[in-house]
Amino acid sequence: MNRIDADSLQKIPASSAARSLVDPTLAQKLDKHSFESVVEAKIARFLDQIGTYYPENLYKLIMNKAEKPLLHQILKRTGGNQVHAAKILGINRNTLRKKMKLYGFS
């Protein structure tokens, strides 16, 4: 299996499967920005919206918001093959199953 480093992620064209979840106009706008800049902008926007109230579990909250769609996309793209998905994610299959249960995936 080929490995892709984080810097290479920006160079991968958006697939039609990914675009089907996002408005085509929005997808074109997102393609002009790095993954990191989109995430940073979204986090900044979220923090602006909550004002000066910062929940004590902010890290966990943000990580859960990112982890759920990541797992969903990888499971979708592997046809639900948990062994393959866990390998791609670099986690143990049992860890993947635990996270799937946490997020309500079947």
Phi and psi in degrees as GROMACS dihedral restraints (atoms count N, CA, C in turn):
[ dihedral_restraints ]
;  ai    aj    ak    al  type     phi  dphi    fc
    3     4     5     6     1   -77.6    20    10
    4     5     6     7     1   140.7    20    10
    6     7     8     9     1   -99.2    20    10
    7     8     9    10     1   144.7    20    10
    9    10    11    12     1  -121.5    20    10
   10    11    12    13     1   124.5    20    10
   12    13    14    15     1   -82.9    20    10
   13    14    15    16     1   166.0    20    10
   15    16    17    18     1   -59.5    20    10
   16    17    18    19     1   -37.3    20    10
   18    19    20    21     1   -65.9    20    10
   19    20    21    22     1   -28.9    20    10
   21    22    23    24     1   -74.3    20    10
   22    23    24    25     1   -19.1    20    10
   24    25    26    27     1   -58.5    20    10
   25    26    27    28     1   -35.5    20    10
   27    28    29    30     1   -64.6    20    10
   28    29    30    31     1   -27.1    20    10
   30    31    32    33     1   -87.7    20    10
   31    32    33    34     1    -7.2    20    10
   33    34    35    36     1   -83.5    20    10
   34    35    36    37     1   124.2    20    10
   36    37    38    39     1   -66.4    20    10
   37    38    39    40     1   146.1    20    10
   39    40    41    42     1   -65.4    20    10
   40    41    42    43     1   133.5    20    10
   42    43    44    45     1   -81.8    20    10
   43    44    45    46     1   162.0    20    10
   45    46    47    48     1   -66.5    20    10
   46    47    48    49     1   -28.8    20    10
   48    49    50    51     1   -64.5    20    10
   49    50    51    52     1   -42.8    20    10
   51    52    53    54     1   -68.9    20    10
   52    53    54    55     1   -40.9    20    10
   54    55    56    57     1   -64.1    20    10
   55    56    57    58     1   -28.0    20    10
   57    58    59    60     1   -64.3    20    10
   58    59    60    61     1   -20.8    20    10
   60    61    62    63     1   -87.4    20    10
   61    62    63    64     1   -14.5    20    10
   63    64    65    66     1  -124.1    20    10
   64    65    66    67     1   141.3    20    10
   66    67    68    69     1   -52.1    20    10
   67    68    69    70     1   132.1    20    10
   69    70    71    72     1   -54.7    20    10
   70    71    72    73     1   -37.1    20    10
   72    73    74    75     1   -66.4    20    10
   73    74    75    76     1   -42.4    20    10
   75    76    77    78     1   -64.9    20    10
   76    77    78    79     1   -41.9    20    10
   78    79    80    81     1   -59.2    20    10
   79    80    81    82     1   -41.9    20    10
   81    82    83    84     1   -63.5    20    10
   82    83    84    85     1   -40.6    20    10
   84    85    86    87     1   -65.9    20    10
   85    86    87    88     1   -42.6    20    10
   87    88    89    90     1   -64.3    20    10
   88    89    90    91     1   -35.1    20    10
   90    91    92    93     1   -62.4    20    10
   91    92    93    94     1   -19.5    20    10
   93    94    95    96     1   -82.4    20    10
   94    95    96    97     1    -6.3    20    10
   96    97    98    99     1  -122.6    20    10
   97    98    99   100     1   154.3    20    10
   99   100   101   102     1   -72.2    20    10
  100   101   102   103     1   158.6    20    10
  102   103   104   105     1   -56.5    20    10
  103   104   105   106     1   -46.4    20    10
  105   106   107   108     1   -61.8    20    10
  106   107   108   109     1   -40.7    20    10
  108   109   110   111     1   -68.8    20    10
  109   110   111   112     1   -34.9    20    10
  111   112   113   114     1   -67.2    20    10
  112   113   114   115     1   -44.4    20    10
  114   115   116   117     1   -64.0    20    10
  115   116   117   118     1   -45.3    20    10
  117   118   119   120     1   -61.4    20    10
  118   119   120   121     1   -42.1    20    10
  120   121   122   123     1   -63.4    20    10
  121   122   123   124     1   -40.9    20    10
  123   124   125   126     1   -66.7    20    10
  124   125   126   127     1   -41.3    20    10
  126   127   128   129     1   -64.7    20    10
  127   128   129   130     1   -43.8    20    10
  129   130   131   132     1   -60.2    20    10
  130   131   132   133     1   -42.8    20    10
  132   133   134   135     1   -62.6    20    10
  133   134   135   136     1   -44.0    20    10
  135   136   137   138     1   -60.3    20    10
  136   137   138   139     1   -46.4    20    10
  138   139   140   141     1   -65.0    20    10
  139   140   141   142     1   -36.4    20    10
  141   142   143   144     1   -61.7    20    10
  142   143   144   145     1   -39.3    20    10
  144   145   146   147     1   -70.1    20    10
  145   146   147   148     1   -33.4    20    10
  147   148   149   150     1   -87.6    20    10
  148   149   150   151     1    -6.8    20    10
  150   151   152   153     1    70.2    20    10
  151   152   153   154     1  -134.7    20    10
  153   154   155   156     1   -91.1    20    10
  154   155   156   157     1    -0.3    20    10
  156   157   158   159     1   -85.6    20    10
  157   158   159   160     1   116.0    20    10
  159   160   161   162     1  -116.7    20    10
  160   161   162   163     1   112.3    20    10
  162   163   164   165     1   -62.6    20    10
  163   164   165   166     1   148.9    20    10
  165   166   167   168     1   -64.0    20    10
  166   167   168   169     1   -25.7    20    10
  168   169   170   171     1  -103.2    20    10
  169   170   171   172     1    34.4    20    10
  171   172   173   174     1   -58.7    20    10
  172   173   174   175     1   -44.0    20    10
  174   175   176   177     1   -57.6    20    10
  175   176   177   178     1   -50.2    20    10
  177   178   179   180     1   -62.4    20    10
  178   179   180   181     1   -41.0    20    10
  180   181   182   183     1   -59.4    20    10
  181   182   183   184     1   -49.1    20    10
  183   184   185   186     1   -65.8    20    10
  184   185   186   187     1   -43.8    20    10
  186   187   188   189     1   -63.9    20    10
  187   188   189   190     1   -39.3    20    10
  189   190   191   192     1   -64.4    20    10
  190   191   192   193     1   -37.9    20    10
  192   193   194   195     1   -65.1    20    10
  193   194   195   196     1   -31.9    20    10
  195   196   197   198     1   -84.6    20    10
  196   197   198   199     1   -36.9    20    10
  198   199   200   201     1   -68.0    20    10
  199   200   201   202     1   -41.1    20    10
  201   202   203   204     1   -59.6    20    10
  202   203   204   205     1   -51.1    20    10
  204   205   206   207     1   -68.0    20    10
  205   206   207   208     1   -29.8    20    10
  207   208   209   210     1   -62.7    20    10
  208   209   210   211     1   -49.8    20    10
  210   211   212   213     1   -61.0    20    10
  211   212   213   214     1   -42.8    20    10
  213   214   215   216     1   -59.1    20    10
  214   215   216   217     1   -46.9    20    10
  216   217   218   219     1   -65.5    20    10
  217   218   219   220     1   -42.1    20    10
  219   220   221   222     1   -67.6    20    10
  220   221   222   223     1   -42.7    20    10
  222   223   224   225     1   -62.9    20    10
  223   224   225   226     1   -40.0    20    10
  225   226   227   228     1   -62.4    20    10
  226   227   228   229     1   -44.0    20    10
  228   229   230   231     1   -76.7    20    10
  229   230   231   232     1   -16.9    20    10
  231   232   233   234     1  -100.1    20    10
  232   233   234   235     1     9.2    20    10
  234   235   236   237     1    64.7    20    10
  235   236   237   238     1    27.0    20    10
  237   238   239   240     1    82.9    20    10
  238   239   240   241     1     4.9    20    10
  240   241   242   243     1   -71.4    20    10
  241   242   243   244     1   104.2    20    10
  243   244   245   246     1   -68.5    20    10
  244   245   246   247     1   -35.2    20    10
  246   247   248   249     1   -63.8    20    10
  247   248   249   250     1   -47.6    20    10
  249   250   251   252     1   -65.2    20    10
  250   251   252   253     1   -44.1    20    10
  252   253   254   255     1   -61.1    20    10
  253   254   255   256     1   -45.0    20    10
  255   256   257   258     1   -62.0    20    10
  256   257   258   259     1   -39.1    20    10
  258   259   260   261     1   -64.8    20    10
  259   260   261   262     1   -44.2    20    10
  261   262   263   264     1   -61.4    20    10
  262   263   264   265     1   -42.7    20    10
  264   265   266   267     1   -76.0    20    10
  265   266   267   268     1   -17.0    20    10
  267   268   269   270     1    75.2    20    10
  268   269   270   271     1    30.6    20    10
  270   271   272   273     1  -127.2    20    10
  271   272   273   274     1   163.4    20    10
  273   274   275   276     1   -70.0    20    10
  274   275   276   277     1   147.3    20    10
  276   277   278   279     1   -59.9    20    10
  277   278   279   280     1   -37.5    20    10
  279   280   281   282     1   -66.0    20    10
  280   281   282   283     1   -35.2    20    10
  282   283   284   285     1   -64.8    20    10
  283   284   285   286     1   -42.1    20    10
  285   286   287   288     1   -60.6    20    10
  286   287   288   289     1   -46.1    20    10
  288   289   290   291     1   -60.6    20    10
  289   290   291   292     1   -40.9    20    10
  291   292   293   294     1   -61.8    20    10
  292   293   294   295     1   -43.2    20    10
  294   295   296   297     1   -69.2    20    10
  295   296   297   298     1   -37.3    20    10
  297   298   299   300     1   -61.3    20    10
  298   299   300   301     1   -41.8    20    10
  300   301   302   303     1   -65.0    20    10
  301   302   303   304     1   -43.4    20    10
  303   304   305   306     1   -56.9    20    10
  304   305   306   307     1   -42.8    20    10
  306   307   308   309     1   -92.7    20    10
  307   308   309   310     1     1.7    20    10
  309   310   311   312     1    79.0    20    10
  310   311   312   313     1    24.5    20    10
  312   313   314   315     1   -84.2    20    10
  313   314   315   316     1   145.4    20    10
